[in-house]
Amino acid sequence: MPAVSKGDGMRGLAVFISDIRNCKSKEAEIKRINKELANIRSKFKGDKALDGYSKKKYVCKLLFIFLLGHDIDFGHMEAVNLLSSNKYTEKQIGYLFISVLVNSNSELIRLINNAIKNDLASRNPTFMCLALHCIANVGSREMGEAFAADIPRILVAGDSMDSVKQSAALCLLRLYKASPDLVPMGEWTARVVHLLNDQHMGVVTAAVSLITCLCKKNPDDFKTCISLAVSRLSRIVSSASTDLQDYTYYFVPAPWLSVKLLRLLQCYPPPEDAAVKGRLVECLETVLNKAQEPPKSKKVQHSNAKNAILFETISLIIHYDSEPNLLVRACNQLGQFLQHRETNLRYLALESMCTLASSEFSHEAVKTHIDTVINALKTERDVSVRQRAADLLYAMCDRSNAKQIVSEMLRYLETADYAIREEIVLKVAILAEKYAVDYSWYVDTILNLIRIAGDYVSEEVWYRVLQIVTNRDDVQGYAAKTVFEALQAPACHENMVKVGGYILGEFGNLIAGDPRSSPPVQFSLLHSKFHLCSVATRALLLSTYIKFINLFPETKATIQAVLRAGSQLRNADVELQQRAVEYLTLSSVASTDVLATVLEEMPPFPERESSILAKLKRKKGPGAGSALDDGRRDPSSNDINGGVEPTPSTVSTPSPSADLLGLRAAPPPAAPPASAGAGNLLVDVFDGPAAQPSLGPTPEEAFLSELEPPAPESPMALLADPAPAADPGPEDIGPPIPEADELLNKFVCKNNGVLFENQLLQIGVKSEFRQNLGRMYLFYGNKTSVQFQNFSPTVVHPGDLQTQLAVQTKRVAAQVDGGAQVQQVLNIECLRDFLTPPLLSVRFRYGGTPQALTLKLPVTINKFFQPTEMAAQDFFQRWKQLSLPQQEAQKIFKANHPMDAEVTKAKLLGFGSALLDNVDPNPENFVGAGIIQTKALQVGCLLRLEPNAQAQMYRLTLRTSKEPVSRHLCELLAQQF
């Protein structure tokens, strides 16, 4: 190793690093490190004072040892002392050590803040930049509180060097992202905008990043940036590569700044000023024109920079959606990329064209590329590109090309990748329904889907076809004939049997006149599939058989013989056994009139949002709504074709967590009601008045795409009374996880989100409540590639909760495949007021190892709040009536979150109460009223929240007619602020 002089480097550090690299084993390395740590410790504790060079050398060694993965528990004070040095190298090492090793809760943070404050006040640009970098790297709330007011002042100061302004802008951006409430918005905001006119391009680049982040929360404060951004963008776009030599990247002037400016403009609508808008349109046209010019370099860096600006320009054009000429030009430019040899460009072109297809100005231009897109679907080697091609075909589909696109997607489905088959099935089902003029074509398409990819046809798809066939008289006969012919195939998928069983049970009489499809032939055909099907399908077929007895009396003896067989009456499955017994008794005892009444044809289903579309939204995840909703409503489309009837929904707040389960997409389809036991109290209360079905619902029938469940007085509801399975007692499960209370508090004011997540499992929640009834969907997602075995989630009622809250659960599959999810439905009834939530115990085996966790289910008493509107006079009168000391609960507490009036209002509404305007004399206060609905009684509740922004405090007062409820609601609500 060459000799290193003291002035040029640190010889001791170089020798130490060389020794470490020459170690032959891990033990030798640890021995050398321990020896060095002992030497450094003795030097720091020795009587002889160390000079700055020695401190720097030893601190560097400690930093290197830490980077090797060893813990360092000393040397922090020496690093802090280096900050007071006037030598750059020593101060730099001190800041580096602090940025990497000092914890934000360290006792030294005050000394570090003092040193940083001195450097910021020194006006030495090098020292100021070091201090700003340290603040940004540590990024703790304590540092934010100490310097949030100083950094904006440095940023806009006229005498600050360009390098300092850059560092200050990026440091302020880091603090804002970490703690937005600490960055004060004041007079400096207008001056920050003017940094877009700075002569130094580095300052402009940093300022654009900062403004883009700030304007998302306070768009009006930074609205003046639009004209300045357009002006700066115009100068860059119109400049030659020689004009900005220091910021030209492979003949492309300032590509990063151009992209940032285009993204900043996407935060606002099109400029209102005609001159600014004209200049911007000119810029966008220039970028599109330059894309047509021959490349100035064959290097990939040149094309990457050029295309980055082009795609961001197209994103801005799509965002504005107001310039037909630009939209068409953008579409044509993307069309050229569809056959580009670079896979990434083809992917990005397909993705951008999906968005263009939803614009009325560019939809026709996108349709001209249909043959290219179909070819991409067939020939692309990359599955992600094929998936984007399928997305684009879905987006460009309308009534004129629906049959072509659906037929091509069906043809591709036969050889499609298994990873995208389910999504293509959903898309085909939606398009066939939405653009069906001839519903016989729709029926043929869905049956083809089941034939080609039966394993990937989800329940929502065949539920939906049954709903549409039931609602349309003109297609029922054709559907019965077609499905009868499909069932004659030797290899018939089980989903086809389900569809055939339902349709023939309802409309088999429409084809009974043909000797080839006479009633005995229909029954024989269905029964030949019976023993090959799952329990759920056999249950549906038993319901079809009892329907046949009503439709075709001549089959009564044959069907009764089947029901009377020992394999049915003594079936090991309780559901099949019960159906066989009840249907046999019904057919034997009931008169013809009673039988006709009980087993009459299903009524039409109410029209709601297609459950297939909802499933596709969930599968696509966040941000997919705009592309899937397809704002282009075909003028000739009717309500049946994808018609949506709005339904009330509860207040919810999307979770920022990962979206493995698709929880931020559309709500799930209506779930089947719980078993009719317990007086059928927990049937679907959210679906309005119940229809009168003519037979007891199977699990499939009850789930039929928002099918109304049986009313309590339905004749068949009286026949089924299975006893609910007993839950394990609290003593059989472990205690809730430590963070259970924190997870529960997240759901006090919202109904949807991720309840729990670790490396193995994600549990998501969607729920809705009305009066004293509720329904909750739990989504269990397997985040691993290994199957979960013996998967068993159960709900446990601790203490006396069983008498206060009734929860009926639907069983889930005992195996959860890797990357898959299962759904569990809970029907909930509040019997009387309760204080303790139920527990959710999840047990399974992962790789042979038992796993268990216990959570608190997000069911709190406020979920059964019924908002109540009342006038000011009525409110005060009721307030005085609830004046007993035990009826009031009050809490004064410090705000844990920023005091934002809109956020507070949203939380109170999410809590369940109605907000009453013009009641409190102080307009800053919030007043609410509501009624806790239980089966036993109703508990009136009045609340008053008084925020004190100056003191950052709240006073919350609740009055109810029951003392425990007052205290509990007060505690729950106070934790939200």
Helices and strands as residue ranges (DSSP letters): H 11-21, H 26-45, H 52-67, H 76-82, H 88-101, H 109-121, H 125-138, H 141-147, H 150-156, H 162-178, G 180-182, H 188-193, G 194-197, H 201-215, G 219-222, H 225-238, G 245-247, E 248-249, E 252-253, H 255-265, H 274-292, H 300-320, H 324-337, H 343-356, H 363-367, H 370-379, H 383-396, H 402-413, H 418-434, H 439-453, G 454-456, H 459-471, H 473-487, H 494-507, G 508-511, G 515-517, H 519-530, H 535-551, G 553-555, H 556-564, H 566-569, H 574-589, H 592-598, H 611-620, H 625-629, G 678-680, H 699-702, G 715-718, G 730-732, H 740-745, E 753-757, E 761-770, E 773-782, E 788-796, G 801-803, E 805-809, E 821-830, E 839-846, E 849-856, G 861-864, E 865-867, H 872-881, G 885-887, E 888-894, H 901-911, E 914-915, E 926-933, E 938-948, E 953-960, H 963-974
